[in-house]
Amino acid sequence: MSPHPLRTLAPLCTAFLILALSSCKKEGPTPAFIRILSPVAHTDQGVATPHGISDYWVFVSDQAVGVWQADRRIPVLSEGSTNIKIIAGVRRNGVTNDRIQYPFYLTWSQNVDLVLGEETAVYPVFNWPHEPIWAEGGESSGYKFDFDEGDMAFTHVSGAGNVLVDNYAMGIDLDTAHNFFRAVTRSEDYFPIGTDATFLELDHRSDTEFIIGVRYTLGGETQSFPYLYVNPTGSTESGSPWRHVYVDLSTPWGSGTAGRRFYIEAQPTNGRTTGRIILDNLTVHH
């Protein structure tokens, strides 16, 4: 009688299984890990300032290891004292698929002790390289805007739950009697010409969209057009979230232009008769 076929194959199957399992062993060295936690931005004076940093270009001993978001486990093939550099990335004009290394944060760099197989947290601080060339936070009634082209000016907003930085913010309150707002930077405020990067940063709460527009002189003629439609955050109630936006002004201003200005415009949309926008911490970097 011939042996049962399953009994005959059993030793072969066992050998094959052992071989297969041995071939599944991980190859290569065990990495160390870093995790980016609680990233912050500081002014050139070392004061914490709001930010909208969304991405992090990570370098280990000057070798790129990818672009990451905060609170992700990042594998690193290094151990011991290791230099970590991180470049802050932002969403240009708030666009999700237009992510850039932001030119107005210095690269964070620090030596970190890494242990293979273990995770080390890093807490990067991104500093402005210098102070902004223009700033408006609504701290006084002498705003750095002209309001002649609209039918209203900013309102003073106060209260800890309504203000992001310092004591006041700037409100735009739209209704049937005040349904068009436009604030244009003053002609005496100079913004450098050329093609170097120029960004407007601002924080906002809004229940309606608003426009960032640009204006300049080219060939003796004034050009003015809407540039960026800023989506609402959803609520302006006390304690509701703020959104930080990085607006690339150098692209629409272009080269060879003079008399550079920008404006903020708002009016009720989608059949509504009211709307509210709160702005704070406006800065221009060049």
HELIX and SHEET records of a PDB file:
HELIX    1   1 PRO A    5  SER A   23  1                                  19    
HELIX    2   2 SER A  250  TRP A  253  1                                   4    
SHEET    1   A 3 ARG A  73  VAL A  76  0                                        
SHEET    2   A 3 ALA A  32  ILE A  36 -1                                        
SHEET    3   A 3 GLU A 119  VAL A 122  1                                        
SHEET    1   B 3 ALA A  48  THR A  49  0                                        
SHEET    2   B 3 VAL A  40  HIS A  42 -1                                        
SHEET    3   B 3 VAL A 125  ASN A 127  1                                        
SHEET    1   C 4 GLN A  63  TRP A  68  0                                        
SHEET    2   C 4 ASP A  55  VAL A  60 -1                                        
SHEET    3   C 4 GLY A  80  ARG A  91 -1                                        
SHEET    4   C 4 ARG A  99  GLN A 101 -1                                        
SHEET    1   D 4 GLN A  63  TRP A  68  0                                        
SHEET    2   D 4 ASP A  55  VAL A  60 -1                                        
SHEET    3   D 4 GLY A  80  ARG A  91 -1                                        
SHEET    4   D 4 TRP A 108  LEU A 114 -1                                        
SHEET    1   E 4 TRP A 134  GLU A 136  0                                        
SHEET    2   E 4 GLY A 275  HIS A 285 -1                                        
SHEET    3   E 4 TYR A 168  LEU A 174 -1                                        
SHEET    4   E 4 THR A 155  SER A 158 -1                                        
SHEET    1   F 4 TRP A 134  GLU A 136  0                                        
SHEET    2   F 4 GLY A 275  HIS A 285 -1                                        
SHEET    3   F 4 PHE A 199  SER A 206 -1                                        
SHEET    4   F 4 ARG A 243  ASP A 248 -1                                        
SHEET    1   G 5 PHE A 145  ASP A 146  0                                        
SHEET    2   G 5 PHE A 181  THR A 185 -1                                        
SHEET    3   G 5 ALA A 258  ALA A 266 -1                                        
SHEET    4   G 5 PHE A 210  LEU A 218 -1                                        
SHEET    5   G 5 GLU A 221  VAL A 230 -1                                        
END                                                                             
